[in-house]
Amino acid sequence: MISILLATYNWPQALKLCLESLATQNDRDFEIIIADDGSTDSTKQVIDAMKLTFPASITHLWQEDHGFRKTQILNKAIAAAHGDYLVFLDGDCLVQPDFVARHRSLAQKGCLVTGSRVLLNQALTQQLLTGPNWNFQAFMSNLLRKRINGGINKYWPLQFKLGDGLWRRYKKFVWRRIKGCNMACWKADAEAINGFDETMTGWGHEDADFVFRLQRHHIIRKSGSWSTEVLHLFHQIHDQSNAAENARHVREKILAKAV
């Protein structure tokens, strides 16, 4: 079974859409562990309502709001996961109906997968948030017009999907295209490196650190592009005051390995 570790914080409208998109999966052998970094009761209300009819198990993990502590709540989600394969997703991302199936097809022992995203602009995001329910077919209609008008920043990866192959493998660690909102690994591998580094607080680069340490543990990174794309809703930029320090933290590990 696949465990989807779904990180969220105080955006219940986006989380509702995200869960609605997960409910439409053509591969339903999965569970959802919601990693909630201190949201208010409005988020819990959305989750409780979705649980009533959702076609898969939903577990809601919550910790008190003491600032951005995504690493800690994700580690709790890893521990709570019943699946042997973990897919990391953010609650401000919507998934295509074959999202779980595509991740399953790329899953391979000794490997991790870093997926990609399609960015939505503010106008399209607002349109989706104020609509009744998520409808993938409606979203895909007039997709080229959405691209021309700037509603989305990518078109072809939503129209064509590519299979697995050696071309997906990275030969070394690179920062590029690591998105914590769409990546996957085996639970045993995540546990072998003790999960996310909880000394990293505040927004930024905890995902790169996680991927680097998996690769240092001899796990091969594969690209999930042109297969697992998520739709990333527009939002204001997070507080990045800790980003530089977190980046320095990762670089120190990289340099230490090189010595």
C-alpha positions, 0 to 999 in steps of 0.5 A: 500500500502507498501512504500519502503524507499530506502536509497542510497549514491553515488553508482549508479551502485548498486542502478540500480541493486537494482531498477531492482530487485524491478521491478521484484516483483510479488506483485506490490502494492508498491511505492519507496521513495528514501532517498538520503543522498547527492549523485551527479548527476550520481545517479539522472540520474540512477533514472530518467532513471529507472522512464521511465519504472518502474512498480511502483511510484518512488519519489527521496528525496535528501539532501545536503551532509553534512556527514552521515545524514541517520536519517534525510533523512529517516525521510523525507522519512517516512513523504513523504510515502503514504503507511501505511506500511514501508519497509526499504531497502538500495541501495546496496541490491538486493531483491528476486522476493517475497520480497514485498509479504513476507514482506506483509505476515509478516506485523501485527498490533502491530509488526515490522519486522527485516529481514536478509541478504545474504552477497556477496563477492567482486568477485561476486559483481563485476560480478553483477555490470558489467553484463547487468541487474539483473537476479534472475534466473541466480543468483540462478543457481549454487547457491550451487557452489556460497556458496562453493566458498565463493560467498555468506555466506548463502545458505539454506535461499535462497532455503527454505522459512518459514511462520509466527508464534509465533516463530518469536517473540522476547521476549525482545530487543536484538542488534543481527540481526538488519539490517537497510537494511531490516526492516519494521514497520507501518508508524503510529508506526514510527511517534508515536516515531518521526522516527529516532533519528536525533541527531545520525549522522555518521554510526552506530546503528541508526537502533538499536535505532529505533527498541529499541524505537519501542519496548519501545513503546510496538511494538513487534519485529518479525524476517524476517529470512528465508523469506525476505533475501536481497542480500548485495553487497560487499563494503569497511567498512564505516567510523565507527568513530561515531559508539561507540558514537552512541552505547553509546547513545542507551545503555543510553536509554536502561539503562534509561528504566531499572531504 
